[in-house]
């Protein structure tokens, strides 16, 4: 099976792995929108990491020790955050992919 934002969905998945997938997802979407080459965007990756970190704080979660519930809250927060500058179909596609990972959490 192919990887989804760096995660092999056929393997056991942790909330920390889903958090990292969220960063990768947000980063890939950001690069697509801005035309930045994914391989050249370390500054933009850090920017996206900070957005995800802030979203964890906003939902009362711990970025360094996420739970399934906090990851779900972050996905909802990011969907709302993104609707001002991303196409709704793209947001829903990415959210569905991340939720497929979240649904594999214990």
RAVEN-V935739 format. One record per pair of residues at least 4 apart in sequence whose ideal C-beta (glycine too) atoms are under 6 Angstrom apart, sorted by the first residue. I is the first residue (numbers start at 0). GAP is how many residues later the second one is. D is the distance in whole Angstrom. If there is no record, write none. Layout:
BEGIN
I GAP D
I GAP D
END
This chain:
BEGIN
0 8 6
0 9 5
2 4 6
2 5 5
3 5 6
3 93 6
4 16 4
4 19 4
4 20 5
5 18 5
6 10 5
6 14 5
12 4 5
12 88 6
12 91 5
14 51 4
14 52 6
14 53 6
14 56 5
17 53 5
17 83 5
17 84 6
18 47 5
20 80 6
21 30 5
22 25 6
22 26 5
22 29 5
24 69 5
25 22 4
26 18 5
26 21 4
29 14 6
29 18 6
30 5 4
30 7 5
30 10 6
35 5 5
35 8 6
40 4 6
52 10 5
54 19 5
54 22 5
54 23 6
55 5 4
55 7 4
55 18 6
57 19 6
58 11 6
58 14 4
58 15 6
58 18 6
60 5 6
60 9 3
65 4 5
65 5 5
67 37 5
70 31 6
74 20 6
74 23 6
77 4 6
78 12 6
78 16 5
81 4 4
81 9 5
85 4 5
85 5 5
END
